[in-house]
């Protein structure tokens, strides 16, 4: 079974949940795992935002509004 690719919104929601969990009482090992997951998710979100920005820039150039 293949894993569904998460959307930007899914990743952002998970980052919010991770933040809440890290603010609560978690042990060190769990905190490290959550932090690592958060870093990966934040990189994915940044990449998706950069791609969206590039797409918008390209569309603006096509319309001649840039």
URJOKA-V979133 format. One record per residue. N is the residue number from 1. SS is DSSP state (@ for helix, = for strand, . for the rest). PSI is psi in radians with two decimals (999 if undefined). D_LAST is the distance of its C-alpha to the last C-alpha in whole Angstrom. Layout:
N;SS;PSI;D_LAST
N;SS;PSI;D_LAST
This chain:
1;.;2.29;44
2;.;2.62;40
3;.;2.31;39
4;.;2.34;36
5;.;2.28;32
6;.;2.62;31
7;.;2.98;28
8;@;-0.76;26
9;@;-0.70;28
10;@;-0.80;31
11;@;-0.73;30
12;@;-0.73;29
13;@;-0.74;33
14;@;-0.69;35
15;@;-0.70;33
16;@;-0.73;34
17;@;-0.74;38
18;@;-0.74;38
19;@;-0.78;38
20;@;-0.75;40
21;@;-0.69;43
22;@;-0.47;42
23;@;-0.32;43
24;.;-3.11;46
25;.;1.67;49
26;.;2.64;49
27;.;2.94;51
28;@;-0.81;49
29;@;-0.77;49
30;@;-0.70;47
31;@;-0.73;45
32;@;-0.76;44
33;@;-0.78;43
34;@;-0.74;41
35;@;-0.77;39
36;@;-0.78;38
37;@;-0.72;37
38;@;-0.71;35
39;@;-0.78;33
40;@;-0.77;33
41;@;-0.70;31
42;@;-0.63;29
43;@;-0.74;28
44;@;-0.77;27
45;@;-0.77;25
46;@;-0.74;23
47;@;-0.77;22
48;@;-0.68;21
49;@;-0.71;19
50;@;-0.72;17
51;@;-0.72;17
52;@;-0.74;16
53;@;-0.75;13
54;@;-0.75;12
55;@;-0.76;13
56;@;-0.72;10
57;@;-0.76;8
58;@;-0.73;9
59;@;-0.70;9
60;@;-0.67;5
61;@;-0.69;5
62;@;-0.62;9
63;@;-0.22;8
64;.;0.45;6
65;.;0.15;4
66;.;999;0
